Amino acid sequence: MAEKLLTVRNVTRQFGGLTAVNDVSMTIYDNELVALIGPNGAGKTTLFNMLSGLLPATSGTIAIRHDGRFYKVSGKGATSVAQHGISRTFQNIRLFGDMTVRENIMAALNNQFKENFWSTIFHTPGYYRAEREMNDEAQKLIDRYHLTAVADSPANKLPYGMQRRVEIVRALATNPKIIFLDEPAAGMNPEETAELTKMIRQLRDENNLAVLLIEHDMSLVMSLAERIYVLDQGEVLASGTPKEVSQNPAVVKAYLGGDINAAG
């Protein structure tokens, strides 16, 4: 059986008198594809920001398994969270626009190929060796995820769907155990969404990692996710397989009384 990878226990986030996330608990296992869905304003992005270290929880704990042990990462900050194997993308793409695709990916690889201060200043043989290794690793990712034709193009000159692909590959370059994808299909046409779905499966299958995504495209969620958590008004309304969630009366009601499978 798959082992627990990420545990979220009774996490709450308050902003003054407003409770944006209330007593949320989740468990994600190795190599899972999990979706986090809910109506607008349900607290999904706030929860993502806490899980990725951008926002401290008011209470509760977040822990990830790393080297056989669970480490509490709640309240540790984004850098510490990333070092323990969590990476993410954002709803609004945050590439380095003036840098090429290759340079964006190499920037993410930098922490894996750190040289000491003096080797960087004086460009010692170790510095050049690390640079070659980093470039080789970037090229592998570029080739594997079909970015060869645009590798040396500025990221901000690429079509939207391709920019999203680059952002996901850059997140993968940090060598995570789990990737959080924040509305990866937003703004995509059906063809781009189909390609994205294939890419997410490829990410999981080839890299032995888990994926947690926020997504409003229910056709993507239902075809991709193995388990779903539903947030409503900051609380977990339901969780289970796509079939279980889509047939849950409380979930259907939360989507304005409509069919969850048709919700956008």
C-alpha positions in Angstrom: 0.0 0.0 0.0 1.1 3.6 -0.6 2.5 5.4 2.3 1.3 8.8 3.7 3.3 11.6 2.1 1.6 14.8 3.3 -0.6 15.2 6.4 -2.7 18.2 7.2 -4.3 18.2 10.6 -7.0 20.7 11.8 -5.5 23.6 9.9 -7.2 27.0 10.4 -6.4 30.4 8.9 -8.0 33.6 10.2 -7.7 37.1 8.8 -8.9 39.4 11.6 -12.5 38.3 12.3 -12.7 36.2 9.1 -12.0 32.5 9.1 -10.9 31.7 5.6 -10.0 28.0 6.3 -11.5 26.2 9.3 -10.2 23.0 10.8 -9.2 21.3 7.6 -7.6 17.9 7.6 -6.3 16.0 4.6 -3.9 13.2 3.8 -2.1 12.7 0.5 -0.3 9.4 -0.3 2.7 8.7 -2.5 2.1 9.0 -6.2 -1.6 10.2 -5.9 -3.4 12.5 -8.2 -5.7 14.5 -5.9 -8.0 17.4 -6.7 -9.1 20.2 -4.4 -12.4 21.8 -5.6 -15.1 24.1 -4.4 -17.1 27.2 -5.2 -15.3 30.5 -5.6 -14.3 31.9 -2.2 -14.3 28.4 -0.6 -10.7 28.9 0.8 -8.8 26.8 -1.8 -6.1 29.3 -2.6 -5.6 30.2 1.1 -5.1 26.5 1.9 -2.7 26.1 -1.0 -0.7 29.1 0.3 -0.5 27.6 3.7 0.6 24.2 2.3 3.4 25.8 0.3 4.7 28.0 3.1 3.5 31.4 1.7 1.1 31.9 4.5 1.3 30.6 8.2 -1.6 28.7 9.6 -3.3 30.3 12.6 -3.5 26.8 14.1 -3.0 23.2 13.1 -0.1 21.3 11.6 1.2 20.4 8.1 3.9 17.7 7.8 5.6 15.9 4.9 7.6 12.7 4.9 11.2 13.3 4.0 14.0 10.7 4.3 11.7 8.3 6.1 10.5 10.9 8.7 7.7 13.4 9.0 8.8 17.0 9.3 6.5 19.7 10.5 6.6 22.4 7.8 3.7 24.6 8.9 5.0 28.0 9.8 8.5 27.3 8.3 8.2 29.5 5.2 8.4 28.7 1.5 12.1 28.0 1.4 12.0 25.4 4.1 8.8 23.8 2.6 10.5 23.6 -0.8 13.6 21.9 0.7 11.4 19.2 2.1 10.0 18.4 -1.4 7.0 20.6 -2.0 6.8 22.7 -5.2 3.9 24.6 -6.8 2.7 26.7 -9.7 0.4 29.7 -9.4 -3.0 30.7 -10.9 -1.3 33.6 -12.5 1.8 32.4 -14.3 5.0 33.6 -12.6 7.8 32.9 -15.1 10.8 35.1 -15.5 9.4 36.7 -18.6 12.6 38.1 -20.1 14.6 34.8 -19.5 14.5 31.9 -21.9 12.7 28.7 -21.2 16.1 27.1 -20.6 17.1 29.8 -18.2 13.8 29.5 -16.2 14.4 25.8 -15.8 18.1 26.2 -14.8 17.1 28.8 -12.2 14.9 26.2 -10.5 17.8 23.6 -10.7 20.2 26.0 -9.0 19.6 24.7 -5.5 20.5 21.2 -6.5 23.9 22.2 -8.0 25.1 24.7 -5.3 28.8 25.5 -5.3 30.5 27.3 -2.5 31.0 31.1 -2.5 34.7 31.0 -3.7 34.1 28.6 -6.5 31.3 30.9 -7.8 33.4 34.0 -7.5 36.6 32.6 -9.1 34.9 30.2 -11.5 36.8 27.2 -10.4 36.6 23.8 -12.2 33.8 22.8 -9.7 31.8 25.8 -10.8 32.0 24.8 -14.5 31.3 21.2 -13.8 28.1 22.2 -11.9 27.1 24.5 -14.7 27.5 21.7 -17.3 25.5 19.2 -15.1 22.8 21.8 -14.6 22.5 22.5 -18.3 22.4 18.7 -19.1 19.6 18.2 -16.6 17.7 21.2 -18.0 18.1 19.7 -21.5 16.6 16.4 -20.3 13.6 18.1 -19.0 13.2 20.2 -22.1 13.3 17.2 -24.3 11.1 15.0 -22.2 8.3 17.6 -22.0 8.4 18.7 -25.6 10.0 22.2 -25.1 12.9 21.7 -27.5 11.6 24.0 -30.2 11.1 26.9 -27.7 14.1 26.2 -25.3 15.9 29.4 -26.2 12.9 31.6 -26.7 11.9 34.3 -24.1 9.2 32.8 -21.8 7.0 35.9 -22.2 6.8 35.4 -26.0 5.3 31.9 -25.8 1.6 31.1 -26.2 -0.3 30.8 -22.9 -0.6 27.1 -22.9 3.1 26.7 -23.5 3.9 29.1 -20.7 1.9 27.0 -18.4 3.8 23.9 -19.5 7.1 25.7 -18.8 6.0 26.7 -15.4 5.1 23.1 -14.5 8.4 21.8 -15.8 10.2 24.5 -13.7 8.3 23.3 -10.6 9.4 19.8 -11.5 13.0 20.9 -11.7 13.2 21.4 -7.9 12.9 17.6 -7.6 9.8 17.6 -5.5 7.9 14.8 -3.8 4.6 16.6 -4.4 3.6 19.4 -6.8 0.7 21.7 -6.1 -0.9 23.0 -9.3 -3.1 26.1 -8.9 -5.8 26.1 -11.7 -3.4 24.8 -14.4 -6.2 24.7 -17.0 -7.4 28.3 -16.5 -7.5 30.2 -19.8 -6.8 27.1 -21.9 -8.8 25.9 -24.9 -10.0 22.3 -25.1 -6.9 21.1 -27.1 -4.5 22.7 -24.6 -6.5 21.2 -21.7 -6.2 17.7 -23.2 -2.5 18.1 -23.6 -2.2 19.4 -20.0 -4.1 16.3 -18.7 -1.6 14.0 -20.5 1.3 16.0 -19.1 0.1 15.8 -15.5 -0.3 12.0 -15.8 3.2 11.9 -17.3 4.6 13.9 -14.4 3.2 11.5 -11.9 4.1 8.3 -13.7 7.7 9.2 -14.7 8.8 11.0 -11.5 7.3 9.0 -8.7 5.5 12.1 -7.2 2.1 13.1 -6.0 0.0 15.9 -7.5 -2.5 18.1 -5.8 -4.4 20.5 -8.0 -7.0 23.2 -7.6 -9.2 23.2 -10.7 -12.6 24.5 -11.9 -12.6 22.4 -15.1 -14.7 19.5 -13.8 -14.1 17.4 -16.9 -10.4 17.5 -16.2 -10.9 16.8 -12.5 -13.2 13.8 -13.1 -10.9 12.3 -15.7 -7.7 12.8 -13.8 -8.1 12.8 -10.1 -8.1 9.6 -8.1 -9.4 11.3 -5.0 -11.1 14.7 -4.5 -11.5 17.0 -1.5 -14.3 19.5 -1.7 -14.0 22.8 0.3 -17.0 25.0 1.0 -16.9 28.1 3.2 -13.4 27.1 4.4 -14.3 23.6 5.5 -14.0 20.1 4.0 -17.5 19.4 2.8 -16.7 16.0 1.3 -13.9 13.7 0.1 -13.7 10.5 -1.9 -13.4 9.2 -5.4 -14.7 11.2 -8.3 -17.8 9.0 -8.4 -18.5 9.4 -4.7 -18.0 13.1 -4.7 -20.1 13.7 -7.8 -23.1 11.8 -6.3 -22.8 13.6 -2.9 -26.0 15.7 -2.4 -24.1 18.3 -0.3 -21.5 18.8 -3.0 -24.1 19.2 -5.7 -25.9 21.8 -3.5 -22.7 23.7 -3.0 -22.4 24.0 -6.7 -25.5 26.2 -6.8 -27.8 23.2 -7.1 -26.3 22.2 -10.5 -24.6 19.1 -11.8 -21.0 19.0 -10.5 -19.9 17.3 -13.7 -21.1 20.3 -15.6 -19.8 23.0 -13.2 -17.1 25.3 -14.5 
